[in-house]
Amino acid sequence: GVASGAVRIVVVSSPKDRDFVEDLRTNLAGPLRAGRITLFDQNIDIRGGEVSSSVVADQIRRADIFLYVCTPDMLASRGSDVQTWVTTFTTARHVPMLVKACMMECSALASKVPLPPNGKPSRDAFDSVAGIMQVVDAILRGRR
């Protein structure tokens, strides 16, 4: 099972960004194995509809961090979800990752501080990992 102290991260992406999400998971293998974080992405962790919508809803409701893979595809396909989650889950951290240039400023994420820290889009997941772990560490510190 999930270590109770793990920071729960929900990755919000377009199915077209699957390679980036897999790359992100690989880069976060250490903290995942150590039980510091859990990672859930509806496009990858649900195969053939075997997981019910209630499981997805539960993951979303319990998320500590929403990690948005910001690409034009994600904003086009998930924009209304983003709007709902940013306004509903106000105690969670909402972290946009700039993967491809997109109109983030016209979305519900406009006021959020993006990764990578230089604010330039990067298709290399590693460029955002340190920033993600800073957010994770801040949440863990807040729980002590």
N, C-alpha and C positions, 0 to 999 in steps of 0.2 A: 504493500500500500504506500500511500504518500506520507512522507515524514510530516508530522503535524506542523512543524515550524517552517516548512518550505514556502517560499514566496511563489504564489500561483500566477503564472503569466499566460494570458490568452493572446495568441497571435492572430491578428486580423489581416487577411490577405486575399488576393484574387487567386483562383486556381492556376492562372498563368504565371504566378510568382513562386510556384512550388519549389523550383531549384534553389531560389534564394532562401526559402524557409528551411529546406533540408540543410543548406550550408550553415544557416544560423544554428540549427540544432547540433550540427557537428562541432561548431565553434564553442557551444555551451555544454559540451559533453561532460566536462569536469564538474561544474556546479550541479548538473543534472544527476550525475552518479553520486555525488556527495550528499544529495538530498536537500541542497540549498534552494533549488527552484524546481518547479514543474512547468512543462510547456504543453499547451493545448492549441492545436490549429484544426478547426473544423474541416478544412479541405484535406488534411492528411490523416488525422486521427479517427476519421469516420469513413469506414470502407463499406460500400454497397448498402448504405442505409441501415447497417446493423445496430448503430447507436441511435437511440431515440432522441427526439427533440428535447425531452426532459433532461437528458444528460448534458446536452449542449447548454440548455438554460441554466443548469446547476453550475457548470464550469464558468459561465459568464457571470452569474450572480456572486460567485465566490472569488472572482479574480482580484488579485492585488494590483496587477499591472495589465493594462491593455497595450499591446505592442502592435502598432499599425504599420504594415509594410506599404509605405506610401508610393504608389505608382498610379498612373492614369487609370489602369484597369481596376485597381482596388477602389479608388474613389468613385468610379463609375458604377461598379457592381455592389459596393457595400456602403455607399455614402449615407443612406438612410439609417443603417445599423449604427454607423459611427455617430451620427447625430443623436440617436436614442441613447447609446451607451455613455457618451460624454455627459449628457444632461441627466441621466438616471443614476449612474454609479459615480457619484461625486467624491466618494472617499477613496476610490481607486486612483492610481496614477495612470495617466493617458500619455503614452510616449510615441510620437510619430518617428519612424525611421525613413529617411529620404533615400529611396532606392533608385528611382528614376524621376527626372524633372516632372512635376505635376502641379496642379493648381490647389495645393494644400491651403493656401490663404483664403480660398473660397469655400472651405469646408469647416466642419465643427472643430477641426484641429488647429485652426488659424492662430489661436492664442497659446498653443502648447509649444514647449521648447523641443526642437527636433534633434535627432541624432543623424549622422555623425556630428560631433561637436562643432566642426567648421561650417556646418550648414550646407555643404555641397553634397549632392546625391552620390551615392556609391553603391555599386552592385556587389561589392565585397562585404559580406556580412561581418567579417572581422572588424571592420572600421567602426561598427556600432557596439561591439561586445563590451568594451571597457565602460562605455556610457551606460549600457544596460545594467552591468554589475554595480555601478555606482548607485543607481536607483534601487536595486535589490538590497545593497548594504544599508542604504538610508532607511528602508522599510524594516530590515532586521534590527537596526539600532533603535528604531522607534518602538519596537516590541519589548525591548529589555526593561 
